[in-house]
Amino acid sequence: MPPQDYWETLLDVPGILDAFGFGAQTGDVAELGCGYGTFTVPLARRIRGTVHAVDIEPAMVEQTLARARAAGVANVLASTRDVLATGFGVPAGACDAVLLFNILHGEEPVALLRAAAEAVRPGGIVAVIHWRTDLDTPRGPPAAIRPTPAQIAAWGGETGFLELAGPSFALPPWHYGLSLRRHGGAR
Ligand SMILES: C[S@@+](CC[C@H](N)C(=O)[O-])C[C@H]1O[C@@H](n2cnc3c(N)ncnc32)[C@H](O)[C@@H]1O
């Protein structure tokens, strides 16, 4: 990832959290790949539940916890995990939502979506953002591996548990978002 200060100029964090409707009514949320904690603390500030943040890189987890401490935010639990190997470390169906932000260009997107589907309750959402594919962006993965909204919706369907909750939407300046809803399975 680019340096934190630059990374965080590329994202409208409050606008993105608003677009998914995260607020005081939101219970526990799991976050896959918290990185610098860019979304973790702002999200924790606005929800009644706990943010269960995970990252495969210990330094990212330490930084996220340090930001939470500095902000005086108590509802962040962060741990070092490879979600592909050991999941999110939360009980199945425990979360109102899971964040998959800037992560689905990797090699095993369906496995990541399956892990997210397991953590989220029926009726809850998997919130996805990614770099737009229809314009040049100053950062982001190469075009060849950037997923489109349609691709992500199809991968969600492959899990057997996730369906598109509505149309994808722009998250200016450089991202789009979409929500996948957890259904009961076997559709
Ligand atoms: C591009 S960064 C995005 C960070 C953050 N979601 C954001 O948008 O600001 C992706 C992060 O996911 C983490 N990551 C990648 N694969 C992972 C895995 N299998 N389990 C947990 N974390 C992972 C990386 O270490 C990195 O910090």
The ligand as an SDF file (V2000), in Angstrom:
LIG
                    3D

 27 29  0  0  0  0  0  0  0  0999 V2000
   -5.2000   -2.7510   -0.0870 C   0  0  0  0  0  0  0  0  0  0  0  0
   -5.1960   -2.9700    1.6580 S   0  0  0  0  0  0  0  0  0  0  0  0
   -6.7840   -2.2490    2.0810 C   0  0  0  0  0  0  0  0  0  0  0  0
   -6.8680   -1.8050    3.5160 C   0  0  0  0  0  0  0  0  0  0  0  0
   -8.2310   -1.2440    3.9490 C   0  0  0  0  0  0  0  0  0  0  0  0
   -9.2810   -2.2340    3.7380 N   0  0  0  0  0  0  0  0  0  0  0  0
   -8.5430    0.0270    3.2270 C   0  0  0  0  0  0  0  0  0  0  0  0
   -9.3190    0.0030    2.2580 O   0  0  0  0  0  0  0  0  0  0  0  0
   -8.0040    1.0780    3.6310 O   0  0  0  0  0  0  0  0  0  0  0  0
   -5.5290   -4.7080    1.8880 C   0  0  0  0  0  0  0  0  0  0  0  0
   -5.2060   -5.2070    3.2740 C   0  0  0  0  0  0  0  0  0  0  0  0
   -5.6820   -6.5460    3.3940 O   0  0  0  0  0  0  0  0  0  0  0  0
   -4.7410   -7.3410    4.0960 C   0  0  0  0  0  0  0  0  0  0  0  0
   -4.9560   -8.7420    3.7010 N   0  0  0  0  0  0  0  0  0  0  0  0
   -4.7190   -9.3000    2.4990 C   0  0  0  0  0  0  0  0  0  0  0  0
   -5.0530  -10.6020    2.4830 N   0  0  0  0  0  0  0  0  0  0  0  0
   -5.5200  -10.8900    3.7240 C   0  0  0  0  0  0  0  0  0  0  0  0
   -6.0070  -12.0900    4.3490 C   0  0  0  0  0  0  0  0  0  0  0  0
   -6.0820  -13.2430    3.6750 N   0  0  0  0  0  0  0  0  0  0  0  0
   -6.4100  -12.0320    5.6500 N   0  0  0  0  0  0  0  0  0  0  0  0
   -6.3270  -10.8620    6.3330 C   0  0  0  0  0  0  0  0  0  0  0  0
   -5.8640   -9.7000    5.7970 N   0  0  0  0  0  0  0  0  0  0  0  0
   -5.4630   -9.7110    4.5060 C   0  0  0  0  0  0  0  0  0  0  0  0
   -3.3910   -6.7370    3.6920 C   0  0  0  0  0  0  0  0  0  0  0  0
   -2.3740   -7.0200    4.6180 O   0  0  0  0  0  0  0  0  0  0  0  0
   -3.7400   -5.2330    3.6100 C   0  0  0  0  0  0  0  0  0  0  0  0
   -3.4860   -4.5790    4.8350 O   0  0  0  0  0  0  0  0  0  0  0  0
  1  2  1  0
  2  3  1  0
  2 10  1  0
  3  4  1  0
  4  5  1  0
  5  6  1  0
  5  7  1  0
  7  8  2  0
  7  9  1  0
 10 11  1  0
 11 12  1  0
 11 26  1  0
 12 13  1  0
 13 14  1  0
 13 24  1  0
 14 15  1  0
 14 23  1  0
 15 16  2  0
 16 17  1  0
 17 18  1  0
 17 23  2  0
 18 19  1  0
 18 20  2  0
 20 21  1  0
 21 22  2  0
 22 23  1  0
 24 25  1  0
 24 26  1  0
 26 27  1  0
M  CHG  2   2   1   9  -1
M  END
$$$$
